[in-house]
């Protein structure tokens, strides 16, 4: 399975739960996560999708730490089975 397919499944799953999965394009900030997830109740989450078995590149790991230092949740998904758990976490107050 390719990264694009996992990302498409994530977008569908978020949409099915009434949320938005916005594609992040940040020319001045390389290494930004792939998706900004917005859910009801003001829940905000960043998601980086990867092909199965792949991990964050060093710059992506740095961006993850920066966002977490600001209080945001950031995760990396490399398996479609992880999507439900991530979305459940977003819904947990």
matplotlib code that plots the C-alpha trace (Angstrom):
import matplotlib.pyplot as plt

x = [0.0, 1.2, 1.2, -1.3, -3.8, -3.5, -4.0, -7.1, -8.5, -7.8, -9.6, -12.7, -12.7, -12.5, -15.3, -17.5, -17.1, -18.2, -14.7, -12.3, -8.9, -7.1, -4.0, -1.2, 0.9, 3.5, 6.2, 8.0, 7.9, 9.3, 8.6, 5.0, 2.6, 0.5, -3.0, -4.6, -7.6, -10.5, -13.3, -16.4, -15.9, -12.8, -10.6, -7.4, -4.9, -1.9, -1.3, 1.7, 1.0, 3.7, 3.9, 3.9, 7.1, 8.4, 9.2, 9.5, 12.4, 14.6, 13.0, 9.5, 10.4, 11.6, 8.3, 6.4, 8.3, 7.8, 4.0, 3.8, 5.7, 2.9, 0.4, -0.8, -1.3, 0.7, 0.8, 2.3, 0.1, 1.7, -1.1, -4.8, -5.7, -4.3, -6.8, -9.8, -7.7, -6.3, -9.8, -11.1, -8.3, -9.3, -12.9, -11.8, -12.1]
y = [0.0, 3.5, 6.6, 8.2, 5.4, 5.7, 9.4, 8.9, 6.5, 9.0, 11.8, 9.5, 8.4, 12.0, 13.1, 10.2, 11.5, 15.0, 16.5, 18.1, 16.8, 19.7, 19.2, 21.3, 23.0, 25.3, 26.5, 28.4, 25.6, 22.3, 19.2, 20.2, 17.3, 16.2, 16.9, 19.3, 17.4, 19.6, 17.9, 19.1, 20.8, 22.6, 19.5, 20.1, 17.4, 17.1, 13.9, 12.8, 9.8, 7.4, 4.2, 1.1, 0.7, 4.2, 6.7, 10.5, 12.1, 14.2, 17.5, 16.1, 14.8, 18.4, 19.9, 17.3, 18.4, 22.1, 21.6, 19.5, 22.2, 24.6, 22.1, 20.5, 16.7, 15.3, 11.6, 9.5, 6.9, 4.2, 1.6, 2.0, 0.2, 3.1, 5.6, 4.6, 4.8, 8.2, 9.6, 8.1, 9.9, 13.2, 12.7, 12.0, 15.2]
z = [0.0, -0.9, 1.3, -1.0, -0.4, 3.4, 3.1, 1.0, 3.5, 6.3, 4.4, 3.9, 7.5, 8.8, 6.4, 7.5, 11.1, 10.1, 10.1, 7.6, 6.6, 5.0, 2.9, 4.3, 1.7, 3.3, 0.9, 3.6, 6.2, 4.8, 6.8, 7.8, 8.4, 5.5, 7.0, 9.4, 10.9, 12.2, 14.1, 15.9, 19.3, 18.1, 18.1, 16.0, 15.1, 12.7, 10.8, 8.7, 6.5, 5.5, 3.4, 5.6, 7.6, 6.8, 9.6, 9.8, 8.2, 10.6, 9.5, 9.9, 13.4, 14.2, 13.0, 15.1, 18.2, 17.4, 17.0, 20.2, 22.1, 21.1, 22.5, 19.3, 18.8, 16.0, 14.9, 12.1, 10.4, 8.3, 8.4, 7.5, 10.7, 12.8, 11.4, 13.6, 16.8, 15.9, 15.2, 18.4, 20.2, 18.6, 19.8, 23.4, 25.5]

ax = plt.figure().add_subplot(projection="3d")
ax.plot(x, y, z, "-o")
ax.set_aspect("equal")
plt.show()
